[in-house]
Amino acid sequence: MLPPFPPHRDFRWFLTAQTVSLLGTAMAPVALAFAVLDASAGLADLGVVLTAYMVPLIGFLLVGGATADRVPRRTVLVAANLGSAVTQGGVAALLLTGRYALWPVAALGFLNGVLAAFTTPALRGIVPELVPGDRIRQANALLGSVRNAAKILGPSLSGVLAASVGGGPSIAFDALTYLVAAGCLTRLSPLTAPTAAHRPPGLLADIREGWAAYRRIRWVWTVSLCFCAVNLVQVGTWQILGPVLTRQLADEAAWGFVLSARGAGLLVMSTVMYRLAARHLLRLGVLAGVLGALPLLALGAHLGAPWLIAAAFTAGLGSSVAGVGWDTSLQEHVPSDTLSRVSSFDDLLSYVAIPIGQLSVGPLADRVGGFRVAAAAGVVYAAAALAPIASAAVRRLPHGGPAAAHTAGAPAAPEPTGR
């Protein structure tokens, strides 16, 4: 069990907000899928609704990052949560009253995607404002534990609700969680805008400045590019081919066990990361991230369900280390006034690769076979995930760098140059 996190009152309110919000968010996709499928003509409507959410999420990320570096991040998060409560409440109202129509639901999904584009960079940027620099890793471990627990509990609870009373109540619950989260966030101490003294005029100038900052930090764009390749081959293969190939190797139930095992691995390691200190946390995260290739390699090798479940659990362990290591490294070493913008470029690179992989995996599987695609994806995943180790900037980045040193009253260490 994780120890408490005194004496940081603001972080406790933030953690409460995230706990409530993430549970609703984890429930929403399952509920929405069942609700749209039940109320519509079928898969075509669901594809439109999901795309309507993803397109603005990608399109507005850079604007969201620039806003979170210009406006107090608490303000951004409160406004985004209130907006999401309205959009999700609108979807729930349409479903609960039996007035489902594709375009109103898609329009609300579009607005929800816009709000998510503002939320994601602000969330990553606000953590160093809430805890001392030497507690950032523990804070990220606690947030990871909450996130991963929600991923395990949320879909199961939503599935039960969808089967018994329909998807509408779950979407309504998600809307309520956004309201509760917004209320918790208002309890945070007032935060000033994390802006530098010399501001460029306008959001476009902010975005250009963020791009310049992103390009200057070698270890950031090195890892981002490599994990763009990881997302390209992993997400589509896992989401689309994973259940199909697992059913051929075992049965439908085995896929559920595989997903649960990965979630359990994520949760176990996020609790371990609270106490696990490493001199070079980013390097440890990159090395552990390679374990994420194991389930794809197991599928490609036609291994049975027990091996696949074990591979998924191990992959969850590695992915948790990689996630905590990456978030902590960004928050420790990227200046606060550019952190959200740098994060938004990293997220944009990750999200853009996902639909490309999703669209490609089906035709590739038809041409060469699903198991071969899975095996090739596993090999590419492992190579791309390991590639950042070739950079000295990645290998040498210290844990507990500038942010922790600044909090302790020591001069900030210079950023590693990689030379």
C-alpha positions as CSV (number, residue, x, y, z in Angstrom):
1,M,0.0,0.0,0.0
2,L,1.3,3.5,-0.9
3,P,2.2,5.7,2.1
4,P,0.3,9.0,2.5
5,F,1.6,12.2,0.9
6,P,1.8,14.8,3.6
7,P,2.2,17.8,4.0
8,H,1.3,18.9,0.5
9,R,-2.4,20.0,0.9
10,D,-2.6,21.2,-2.7
11,F,-1.4,17.9,-4.1
12,R,-3.9,16.0,-2.0
13,W,-6.8,18.0,-3.6
14,F,-5.3,17.5,-7.0
15,L,-5.0,13.8,-6.4
16,T,-8.6,13.6,-5.3
17,A,-9.7,15.5,-8.4
18,Q,-7.7,13.1,-10.6
19,T,-9.0,10.0,-8.8
20,V,-12.6,11.0,-9.4
21,S,-12.1,12.2,-12.9
22,L,-10.1,9.2,-14.1
23,L,-12.7,6.8,-12.8
24,G,-15.3,8.5,-14.9
25,T,-13.0,8.8,-17.9
26,A,-12.2,5.1,-17.7
27,M,-15.9,4.2,-17.7
28,A,-16.9,6.5,-20.5
29,P,-15.4,4.7,-23.6
30,V,-17.1,1.4,-22.8
31,A,-20.4,3.1,-22.0
32,L,-20.2,5.3,-25.1
33,A,-19.5,2.3,-27.4
34,F,-22.4,0.3,-26.1
35,A,-24.8,3.3,-26.1
36,V,-24.0,4.3,-29.7
37,L,-24.1,0.7,-31.0
38,D,-27.5,0.2,-29.3
39,A,-29.0,3.5,-30.4
40,S,-27.6,3.7,-34.0
41,A,-27.2,1.7,-37.1
42,G,-23.9,0.2,-35.9
43,L,-20.2,0.5,-36.4
44,A,-20.3,3.4,-38.8
45,D,-21.8,5.8,-36.2
46,L,-19.3,4.7,-33.6
47,G,-16.4,5.4,-36.0
48,V,-17.7,8.9,-36.6
49,V,-18.1,9.7,-32.9
50,L,-14.6,8.4,-32.0
51,T,-13.0,10.3,-34.9
52,A,-14.9,13.5,-34.0
53,Y,-13.1,13.3,-30.6
54,M,-9.6,12.4,-31.9
55,V,-9.3,15.0,-34.6
56,P,-9.7,18.1,-32.4
57,L,-7.5,16.5,-29.7
58,I,-4.7,16.4,-32.2
59,G,-5.5,19.7,-33.9
60,F,-5.7,21.8,-30.7
61,L,-2.8,20.3,-28.7
62,L,-0.3,23.0,-29.5
63,V,-2.9,25.7,-28.7
64,G,-3.6,23.9,-25.4
65,G,0.1,23.7,-24.6
66,A,0.6,27.4,-25.3
67,T,-2.5,28.4,-23.2
68,A,-1.3,26.3,-20.3
69,D,2.1,28.2,-20.4
70,R,0.3,31.6,-20.6
71,V,-2.7,31.2,-18.2
72,P,-2.6,29.8,-14.7
73,R,-2.9,26.0,-15.1
74,R,-5.4,25.7,-12.3
75,T,-7.7,28.0,-14.3
76,V,-7.2,26.0,-17.5
77,L,-8.1,22.7,-15.7
78,V,-11.1,24.1,-13.8
79,A,-12.5,25.5,-17.1
80,A,-11.8,22.3,-19.0
81,N,-13.4,20.1,-16.4
82,L,-16.5,22.3,-16.3
83,G,-16.7,22.3,-20.1
84,S,-16.3,18.5,-20.1
85,A,-19.1,18.2,-17.6
86,V,-21.4,20.1,-20.0
87,T,-20.4,18.1,-23.1
88,Q,-20.7,14.7,-21.4
89,G,-23.9,15.8,-19.7
90,G,-25.3,16.7,-23.1
91,V,-24.4,13.2,-24.5
92,A,-26.0,11.6,-21.4
93,A,-29.2,13.7,-21.8
94,L,-29.5,12.6,-25.5
95,L,-29.1,8.9,-24.5
96,L,-31.2,8.9,-21.4
97,T,-34.1,10.7,-23.2
98,G,-34.0,8.4,-26.2
99,R,-33.2,11.3,-28.6
100,Y,-29.9,9.9,-29.9
101,A,-28.8,11.4,-33.2
102,L,-25.3,11.0,-34.7
103,W,-24.4,14.6,-35.4
104,P,-25.3,16.2,-32.0
105,V,-23.3,13.4,-30.3
106,A,-20.4,13.8,-32.7
107,A,-20.5,17.6,-32.2
108,L,-20.4,17.2,-28.4
109,G,-17.5,14.7,-28.9
110,F,-15.7,17.2,-31.0
111,L,-16.0,19.8,-28.2
112,N,-14.8,17.2,-25.7
113,G,-11.7,16.6,-27.8
114,V,-11.0,20.3,-27.9
115,L,-11.2,20.4,-24.1
116,A,-8.9,17.4,-23.8
117,A,-6.3,19.1,-25.9
118,F,-6.2,21.9,-23.2
119,T,-6.3,19.5,-20.3
120,T,-3.4,17.2,-21.2
121,P,-0.5,19.8,-21.3
122,A,-1.9,21.6,-18.2
123,L,-1.9,18.3,-16.2
124,R,1.7,17.6,-16.9
125,G,2.7,21.2,-16.2
126,I,0.9,21.6,-12.9
127,V,2.6,18.8,-10.9
128,P,5.9,20.7,-10.3
129,E,3.8,23.6,-9.0
130,L,2.1,21.5,-6.4
131,V,5.0,19.5,-4.8
132,P,8.7,20.2,-4.1
133,G,11.1,19.1,-6.8
134,D,12.4,16.2,-4.8
135,R,8.9,14.7,-4.5
136,I,7.9,14.8,-8.2
137,R,8.7,11.1,-8.8
138,Q,6.5,10.1,-5.8
139,A,3.7,12.4,-7.0
140,N,3.8,10.8,-10.5
141,A,3.9,7.3,-9.0
142,L,0.7,8.1,-6.9
143,L,-1.0,9.6,-10.0
144,G,0.0,6.5,-12.0
145,S,-1.4,4.2,-9.3
146,V,-4.7,6.1,-9.5
147,R,-4.7,6.1,-13.3
148,N,-4.0,2.4,-13.5
149,A,-6.5,1.4,-10.8
150,A,-9.1,3.3,-12.7
151,K,-8.2,1.5,-15.9
152,I,-8.8,-1.8,-14.2
153,L,-12.0,-0.9,-12.3
154,G,-13.6,1.6,-14.7
155,P,-14.2,-0.6,-17.8
156,S,-15.6,-3.5,-15.7
157,L,-18.0,-1.3,-13.8
158,S,-19.1,0.5,-16.9
159,G,-19.7,-2.8,-18.7
160,V,-21.9,-4.0,-15.8
161,L,-23.9,-0.7,-15.9
162,A,-24.2,-0.8,-19.7
163,A,-25.5,-4.3,-19.6
164,S,-28.0,-3.6,-16.9
165,V,-29.2,-0.1,-17.3
166,G,-27.6,1.1,-20.6
167,G,-24.7,3.4,-21.4
168,G,-26.5,6.7,-20.6
169,P,-26.1,6.4,-16.8
170,S,-22.3,5.8,-17.1
171,I,-21.9,8.9,-19.3
172,A,-24.0,10.9,-16.8
173,F,-21.6,9.6,-14.0
174,D,-18.6,10.7,-16.1
175,A,-20.2,14.2,-16.4
176,L,-20.7,14.3,-12.6
177,T,-17.0,13.3,-12.0
178,Y,-15.9,16.3,-14.0
179,L,-18.0,18.6,-11.8
180,V,-16.5,17.1,-8.7
181,A,-13.0,17.4,-10.1
182,A,-13.5,21.0,-10.9
183,G,-14.7,21.6,-7.4
184,C,-11.6,20.0,-5.9
185,L,-9.3,22.0,-8.2
186,T,-10.8,25.2,-7.0
187,R,-9.4,24.3,-3.6
188,L,-5.9,24.6,-4.9
189,S,-3.9,27.7,-3.8
190,P,-3.9,30.4,-6.5
191,L,-1.2,29.7,-9.0
192,T,0.4,32.4,-11.1
193,A,0.8,32.0,-14.9
194,P,4.0,30.1,-15.6
195,T,5.3,32.6,-18.1
196,A,8.7,34.0,-18.7
197,A,9.4,37.7,-18.1
198,H,9.9,38.3,-21.9
199,R,6.7,37.1,-23.6
200,P,6.2,36.9,-27.3
201,P,2.9,38.5,-28.4
202,G,0.2,36.0,-29.3
203,L,-0.4,32.3,-29.2
204,L,1.3,31.6,-32.5
205,A,4.5,33.2,-31.2
206,D,4.1,31.1,-28.1
207,I,3.8,28.0,-30.2
208,R,6.9,28.9,-32.2
209,E,8.8,29.6,-29.0
210,G,7.6,26.2,-27.6
211,W,8.9,24.5,-30.8
212,A,12.3,26.2,-30.4
213,A,12.5,25.0,-26.8
214,Y,11.5,21.5,-27.8
215,R,14.2,21.3,-30.5
216,R,16.8,22.6,-28.1
217,I,16.4,19.8,-25.6
218,R,18.0,16.9,-27.3
219,W,16.9,14.1,-24.9
220,V,13.3,15.2,-25.2
221,W,13.0,15.0,-29.0
222,T,15.1,11.9,-29.2
223,V,12.8,9.9,-27.0
224,S,9.7,11.5,-28.6
225,L,10.8,10.4,-32.1
226,C,11.5,6.9,-31.0
227,F,8.3,6.4,-29.2
228,C,6.4,7.9,-32.1
229,A,7.6,4.8,-34.0
230,V,6.6,2.7,-31.0
231,N,3.0,4.0,-31.2
232,L,2.9,3.6,-34.9
233,V,3.4,-0.2,-34.7
234,Q,2.0,-0.9,-31.2
235,V,-1.4,0.7,-30.8
236,G,-3.1,-0.5,-33.9
237,T,-1.6,-3.9,-33.8
238,W,-2.6,-4.4,-30.1
239,Q,-6.1,-3.0,-30.4
240,I,-7.1,-4.5,-33.7
241,L,-5.1,-7.7,-34.1
242,G,-4.7,-8.5,-30.4
243,P,-8.2,-9.8,-29.7
244,V,-8.4,-11.6,-33.0
245,L,-5.1,-13.4,-32.7
246,T,-5.7,-14.2,-29.0
247,R,-9.1,-15.8,-29.9
248,Q,-7.3,-18.0,-32.5
249,L,-4.7,-19.0,-29.9
250,A,-7.2,-19.5,-27.0
251,D,-10.7,-17.9,-26.8
252,E,-12.4,-14.6,-26.1
253,A,-12.0,-14.9,-22.4
254,A,-8.3,-15.1,-22.7
255,W,-8.2,-11.5,-24.1
256,G,-9.9,-10.2,-21.1
257,F,-7.3,-11.9,-18.9
258,V,-4.5,-10.5,-21.0
259,L,-5.8,-6.9,-20.6
260,S,-6.4,-7.4,-16.9
261,A,-2.8,-8.8,-16.5
262,R,-1.4,-5.7,-18.2
263,G,-3.4,-3.4,-16.0
264,A,-2.2,-5.3,-12.9
265,G,1.4,-4.9,-14.0
266,L,0.9,-1.2,-14.5
267,L,-0.6,-0.9,-11.0
268,V,2.0,-3.0,-9.2
269,M,4.9,-1.1,-10.7
270,S,3.4,2.3,-10.2
271,T,3.3,1.5,-6.4
272,V,6.9,0.3,-6.5
273,M,8.0,3.5,-8.3
274,Y,6.9,5.5,-5.2
275,R,10.0,4.1,-3.4
276,L,12.3,3.1,-6.3
277,A,14.9,5.8,-6.7
278,A,17.4,5.7,-9.6
279,R,20.3,8.0,-10.3
280,H,19.3,8.0,-14.0
281,L,15.6,7.6,-14.0
282,L,15.1,8.4,-17.7
283,R,17.6,5.7,-18.7
284,L,15.9,3.2,-16.4
285,G,12.5,4.1,-18.0
286,V,13.8,3.7,-21.5
287,L,15.3,0.3,-20.8
288,A,12.1,-0.9,-19.0
289,G,10.0,0.4,-21.8
290,V,11.4,-2.3,-24.1
291,L,9.4,-4.9,-22.1
292,G,6.3,-3.5,-23.8
293,A,7.2,-5.4,-26.9
294,L,6.8,-8.8,-25.2
295,P,3.0,-9.3,-25.8
296,L,3.4,-8.6,-29.5
297,L,6.4,-11.0,-29.7
298,A,4.3,-13.6,-27.8
299,L,1.5,-13.2,-30.3
300,G,3.8,-13.4,-33.2
301,A,5.4,-16.6,-31.8
302,H,1.9,-18.3,-31.5
303,L,2.4,-18.7,-27.7
304,G,-0.5,-19.9,-25.6
305,A,-2.6,-17.9,-23.3
306,P,-0.5,-18.4,-20.1
307,W,2.6,-17.1,-21.9
308,L,0.6,-14.2,-23.4
309,I,-0.8,-13.3,-20.0
310,A,2.6,-13.3,-18.4
311,A,4.0,-11.2,-21.2
312,A,1.2,-8.7,-20.8
313,F,1.9,-8.4,-17.0
314,T,5.6,-7.9,-17.6
315,A,4.8,-5.3,-20.3
316,G,2.7,-3.4,-17.8
317,L,5.6,-3.4,-15.3
318,G,7.9,-1.9,-17.9
319,S,5.4,0.6,-19.3
320,S,4.8,2.0,-15.8
321,V,8.5,2.6,-15.2
322,A,8.7,4.3,-18.6
323,G,5.7,6.5,-17.9
324,V,6.8,7.7,-14.5
325,G,10.4,8.1,-15.7
326,W,9.3,10.2,-18.6
327,D,6.9,12.5,-16.8
328,T,9.3,13.0,-13.9
329,S,12.2,13.8,-16.2
330,L,10.2,16.4,-18.1
331,Q,9.0,18.1,-14.9
332,E,12.4,18.1,-13.4
333,H,14.4,19.4,-16.4
334,V,12.1,21.4,-18.6
335,P,11.6,25.0,-17.4
336,S,8.1,25.6,-16.0
337,D,7.3,28.4,-18.5
338,T,7.7,26.1,-21.5
339,L,6.8,22.7,-19.9
340,S,3.2,22.6,-21.2
341,R,4.3,23.6,-24.7
342,V,7.2,21.1,-24.9
343,S,4.8,18.4,-23.6
344,S,2.2,19.3,-26.2
345,F,4.7,18.7,-29.0
346,D,5.6,15.4,-27.5
347,D,1.9,14.4,-27.2
348,L,1.2,15.6,-30.8
349,L,4.0,13.3,-32.1
350,S,2.5,10.4,-30.2
351,Y,-1.1,10.9,-31.2
352,V,-0.5,11.5,-34.9
353,A,1.2,8.1,-35.2
354,I,-1.7,6.2,-33.7
355,P,-4.4,6.6,-36.5
356,I,-1.7,5.9,-39.2
357,G,-0.9,2.6,-37.5
358,Q,-4.6,1.7,-37.0
359,L,-5.4,2.3,-40.6
360,S,-2.4,0.3,-41.8
361,V,-2.5,-2.8,-39.7
362,G,-5.6,-4.4,-41.3
363,P,-4.4,-4.2,-44.9
364,L,-0.9,-5.5,-43.8
365,A,-2.5,-8.4,-41.9
366,D,-4.6,-9.3,-45.0
367,R,-1.4,-9.3,-47.1
368,V,1.1,-11.1,-45.0
369,G,-0.9,-12.6,-42.1
370,G,-1.8,-11.3,-38.6
371,F,0.8,-13.3,-36.7
372,R,3.6,-12.0,-39.0
373,V,2.5,-8.5,-38.5
374,A,2.5,-8.9,-34.7
375,A,6.0,-10.4,-34.8
376,A,7.3,-7.6,-37.0
377,A,5.6,-5.0,-34.8
378,G,7.2,-6.5,-31.7
379,V,10.7,-6.3,-33.3
380,V,10.2,-2.7,-34.4
381,Y,8.8,-1.8,-31.0
382,A,11.8,-3.3,-29.2
383,A,14.3,-1.6,-31.5
384,A,12.6,1.8,-31.4
385,A,12.1,1.7,-27.6
386,L,15.8,0.9,-27.1
387,A,17.1,3.4,-29.6
388,P,17.2,6.4,-27.2
389,I,19.9,4.7,-25.2
390,A,22.3,5.5,-28.1
391,S,22.0,9.2,-27.1
392,A,24.4,10.3,-24.3
393,A,21.8,13.1,-23.5
394,V,19.3,10.3,-22.5
395,R,21.8,8.1,-20.8
396,R,23.3,10.8,-18.6
397,L,20.2,12.8,-17.6
398,P,20.2,12.7,-13.8
399,H,17.1,12.1,-11.7
400,G,16.4,14.9,-9.2
401,G,18.0,17.6,-11.4
402,P,17.1,21.3,-11.7
403,A,13.6,21.2,-10.2
404,A,14.7,19.3,-7.1
405,A,17.8,21.4,-6.7
406,H,15.9,24.6,-7.0
407,T,13.4,23.5,-4.4
408,A,16.3,22.7,-2.0
409,G,17.7,26.1,-2.5
410,A,20.7,25.0,-4.5
411,P,21.6,26.5,-7.9
412,A,19.9,24.7,-10.8
413,A,22.2,22.2,-12.6
414,P,22.8,22.9,-16.3
415,E,20.9,20.9,-18.8
416,P,23.0,17.9,-20.1
417,T,24.2,18.6,-23.6
418,G,24.7,15.0,-24.6
419,R,28.4,15.6,-25.6
